[in-house]
Amino acid sequence: MNGAVAVVGLGPGAAELITPEAQSALDSATDVVGYAPYVQRVVPRPGVRYHTSDNRAELQRAQLALALAAQGRHVAVVSSGDPGVFAMAAAVFEAMEGAPQWQSIPVRVLPGITAMLAAAARAGAPLGHDFCALNLSDNLKPWSLIERRLCAAVSADWVIAMYNPRSRARPEGFGRALGLLRQHCEPQRLVVLARAVYTPQESIRVLPLSEVHADMADMQTLVIVGSRQTRRVASYVYTPRWGG
């Protein structure tokens, strides 16, 4: 049997937002590999092997998936949201790059609805014009790089989607980011705090920058900082498609 790897995006939380393509890969998998909370979102099937690991073990998970595929297994590597956005797809290719014996294994990356798109849809249309995404976790890169990129995004007046704003292990990151934003943005700049979107615990808050505090976000929160053009209409937030 020829093995293969499918890197699957589970979407933001609701089962109905998993794409048919992703669900088909899960239904045909012999093994499911992933961070434990994401594997728990997969409906269990008899005969399937489930391999869970810690959130920081991305490269090891990727290596396991490729090793299983080399044995003829059909492996689904699961990520929340989209697997190509701050998730497992890059780790799989990094593991493959370092191991020529795995480079003939077929790998499919199956897209999912990532958190910034789900959060934006719940809030209205804050990503209606140019935007960027920034991971605030300094687990895999230094804070100095995060700061440089955040300042560049503010200078360009992009809408900014911020992933992983505040962890229990590193709670200071979001507060530092807010300090930088307050140096360069007007106090009324709109900020969307979208937590656990498309789950029963969903919470959407829209506040001016001056009222946002670091403890309002955690690792389940996606933060969208508007541009100068971002505005409210009724209960929605949007960024017009015109203007610079």
C-alpha positions as CSV (number, residue, x, y, z in Angstrom):
1,M,0.0,0.0,0.0
2,N,1.3,3.4,-0.9
3,G,1.2,5.9,2.0
4,A,0.3,9.6,1.8
5,V,-0.1,12.6,4.1
6,A,-3.1,15.0,4.1
7,V,-2.6,18.2,6.1
8,V,-6.1,19.0,7.1
9,G,-7.6,22.3,8.3
10,L,-10.4,21.8,10.8
11,G,-11.7,25.3,10.5
12,P,-12.5,27.6,13.5
13,G,-14.6,25.3,15.6
14,A,-18.0,24.4,14.2
15,A,-18.2,21.0,12.5
16,E,-20.3,22.4,9.6
17,L,-17.3,24.6,8.6
18,I,-15.0,21.7,7.9
19,T,-14.8,21.5,4.1
20,P,-16.1,18.3,2.3
21,E,-12.5,17.7,1.0
22,A,-11.1,17.8,4.5
23,Q,-13.8,15.6,5.9
24,S,-13.2,13.1,3.1
25,A,-9.5,12.9,4.1
26,L,-10.4,12.4,7.7
27,D,-12.9,9.6,6.7
28,S,-10.2,7.7,4.8
29,A,-7.3,8.2,7.2
30,T,-5.6,5.3,9.0
31,D,-3.9,7.6,11.4
32,V,-4.6,11.1,12.7
33,V,-1.7,13.2,14.0
34,G,-2.0,16.5,15.8
35,Y,-2.0,18.7,18.9
36,A,-4.3,16.9,21.4
37,P,-7.2,19.4,21.5
38,Y,-7.4,19.4,17.7
39,V,-7.3,15.6,17.5
40,Q,-10.2,15.6,20.0
41,R,-12.3,17.5,17.5
42,V,-12.1,14.6,15.0
43,V,-15.0,12.1,15.3
44,P,-13.4,8.8,16.3
45,R,-13.6,5.8,14.0
46,P,-12.8,2.2,14.8
47,G,-9.4,1.0,13.6
48,V,-8.0,4.5,13.3
49,R,-4.8,5.3,15.3
50,Y,-4.8,8.7,17.0
51,H,-1.4,10.3,17.8
52,T,-1.4,13.3,20.1
53,S,1.4,15.6,21.3
54,D,2.1,18.9,22.9
55,N,1.6,22.2,21.1
56,R,5.3,22.9,20.8
57,A,6.1,19.5,19.1
58,E,5.3,20.6,15.6
59,L,8.4,19.3,13.8
60,Q,8.2,16.0,15.7
61,R,4.5,15.6,14.7
62,A,5.4,16.2,11.1
63,Q,8.3,13.7,11.3
64,L,5.9,11.1,12.8
65,A,3.3,11.6,10.0
66,L,5.9,11.2,7.3
67,A,7.4,8.1,8.9
68,L,3.9,6.6,9.2
69,A,3.2,7.4,5.5
70,A,6.5,5.8,4.6
71,Q,5.1,2.6,6.1
72,G,2.1,2.8,3.8
73,R,-0.3,4.5,6.2
74,H,-2.7,7.3,5.1
75,V,-2.1,10.0,7.6
76,A,-4.2,13.1,8.4
77,V,-2.2,15.8,10.1
78,V,-4.8,18.1,11.7
79,S,-4.7,21.8,12.5
80,S,-7.3,24.3,13.6
81,G,-8.3,26.9,11.0
82,D,-6.2,26.6,7.9
83,P,-3.1,24.3,8.0
84,G,-1.0,26.8,6.0
85,V,-1.5,29.7,8.4
86,F,0.7,29.5,11.4
87,A,0.1,25.8,11.5
88,M,1.3,22.3,10.5
89,A,1.7,22.5,6.7
90,A,5.0,24.4,6.9
91,A,6.3,21.9,9.6
92,V,5.5,18.9,7.3
93,F,7.6,20.4,4.4
94,E,10.4,21.4,6.8
95,A,10.6,17.8,8.0
96,M,10.5,16.6,4.4
97,E,13.3,18.9,3.4
98,G,15.6,17.4,6.0
99,A,14.9,13.8,4.9
100,P,15.4,12.9,1.2
101,Q,13.8,9.4,1.9
102,W,10.4,11.1,2.5
103,Q,10.4,13.5,-0.4
104,S,8.6,11.1,-2.7
105,I,5.6,10.8,-0.3
106,P,2.5,12.5,-1.7
107,V,1.4,15.4,0.5
108,R,-1.9,17.3,0.1
109,V,-2.6,20.5,2.0
110,L,-6.4,20.9,2.4
111,P,-7.4,24.4,3.3
112,G,-9.7,25.4,6.0
113,I,-11.4,28.6,7.3
114,T,-8.7,30.3,9.4
115,A,-9.5,32.3,12.5
116,M,-9.0,35.8,11.0
117,L,-11.6,35.0,8.3
118,A,-14.1,33.5,10.8
119,A,-13.6,36.4,13.2
120,A,-13.9,39.0,10.4
121,A,-17.2,37.4,9.2
122,R,-18.6,37.5,12.7
123,A,-17.7,41.2,13.1
124,G,-18.8,42.3,9.7
125,A,-16.0,43.0,7.1
126,P,-13.0,44.5,8.8
127,L,-10.7,42.9,6.2
128,G,-12.4,44.6,3.3
129,H,-9.2,46.4,2.2
130,D,-5.5,45.6,2.6
131,F,-4.6,43.7,5.7
132,C,-1.8,41.5,7.2
133,A,-1.6,38.7,9.7
134,L,0.9,38.6,12.6
135,N,1.6,35.9,15.1
136,L,2.3,37.6,18.5
137,S,3.8,34.4,20.0
138,D,7.6,34.8,20.5
139,N,7.9,31.0,21.0
140,L,9.5,30.6,17.6
141,K,10.8,34.1,16.9
142,P,12.2,36.9,19.0
143,W,10.1,39.8,20.2
144,S,12.3,42.3,18.4
145,L,11.1,40.8,15.1
146,I,7.5,41.0,16.2
147,E,7.9,44.6,17.2
148,R,9.6,45.5,13.9
149,R,6.8,43.9,11.8
150,L,4.0,45.4,13.9
151,C,5.5,48.9,13.5
152,A,5.8,48.4,9.8
153,A,2.2,47.2,9.5
154,V,1.0,50.3,11.5
155,S,3.1,52.6,9.3
156,A,1.6,51.1,6.2
157,D,-1.9,51.6,7.7
158,W,-3.0,48.0,7.2
159,V,-5.7,46.3,9.1
160,I,-3.8,43.8,11.3
161,A,-5.0,40.4,12.3
162,M,-3.2,39.2,15.4
163,Y,-2.9,35.5,16.3
164,N,-1.9,34.1,19.7
165,P,-2.0,37.4,21.5
166,R,-1.5,36.3,25.1
167,S,-0.5,32.9,26.5
168,R,-0.3,31.9,30.1
169,A,3.4,31.2,29.7
170,R,4.1,34.6,28.0
171,P,1.3,36.9,29.1
172,E,3.2,40.2,28.4
173,G,3.2,40.1,24.6
174,F,-0.3,41.5,24.0
175,G,0.3,44.3,26.5
176,R,3.6,45.2,24.7
177,A,1.8,45.2,21.4
178,L,-0.9,47.5,22.7
179,G,1.8,49.9,24.0
180,L,3.3,50.1,20.5
181,L,-0.1,50.6,18.9
182,R,-0.9,53.5,21.3
183,Q,2.3,55.2,20.3
184,H,1.3,55.3,16.6
185,C,-2.5,55.0,16.4
186,E,-5.3,57.4,17.5
187,P,-7.2,56.4,20.6
188,Q,-10.4,55.7,18.7
189,R,-8.9,53.2,16.4
190,L,-11.3,50.2,16.3
191,V,-10.2,46.8,17.7
192,V,-12.1,43.6,17.4
193,L,-11.6,41.0,20.1
194,A,-13.0,37.7,18.8
195,R,-12.7,34.8,21.1
196,A,-13.6,31.1,20.3
197,V,-15.5,32.0,17.2
198,Y,-18.0,29.4,15.9
199,T,-18.1,27.6,19.3
200,P,-20.6,27.8,22.2
201,Q,-18.0,30.0,24.0
202,E,-17.9,32.7,21.2
203,S,-17.5,36.3,22.3
204,I,-17.1,39.3,19.9
205,R,-16.2,42.7,21.3
206,V,-15.5,45.9,19.4
207,L,-13.7,48.6,21.3
208,P,-11.7,51.7,20.7
209,L,-8.0,51.1,21.2
210,S,-8.0,53.3,24.3
211,E,-10.3,50.9,26.1
212,V,-8.5,47.6,25.2
213,H,-6.5,46.0,28.0
214,A,-4.1,43.1,27.8
215,D,-6.2,40.8,30.0
216,M,-9.1,40.9,27.4
217,A,-7.3,38.4,25.2
218,D,-6.0,34.9,25.5
219,M,-4.7,32.2,23.1
220,Q,-8.3,31.6,21.9
221,T,-8.7,35.2,20.9
222,L,-8.1,36.6,17.4
223,V,-7.5,40.4,17.5
224,I,-8.2,42.6,14.5
225,V,-6.8,46.2,14.7
226,G,-8.5,48.4,12.1
227,S,-6.9,50.9,9.8
228,R,-7.6,54.6,9.8
229,Q,-10.5,53.8,7.4
230,T,-12.2,51.1,9.5
231,R,-15.5,52.2,10.8
232,R,-18.8,51.0,12.4
233,V,-22.2,50.8,10.8
234,A,-25.1,49.6,12.9
235,S,-23.6,46.7,14.9
236,Y,-21.0,45.9,12.3
237,V,-17.4,46.8,11.6
238,Y,-16.0,47.2,8.1
239,T,-13.1,48.6,6.1
240,P,-14.2,50.3,2.9
241,R,-12.6,48.9,-0.3
242,W,-11.7,52.4,-1.5
243,G,-9.0,54.7,-0.2
244,G,-5.4,54.2,0.7
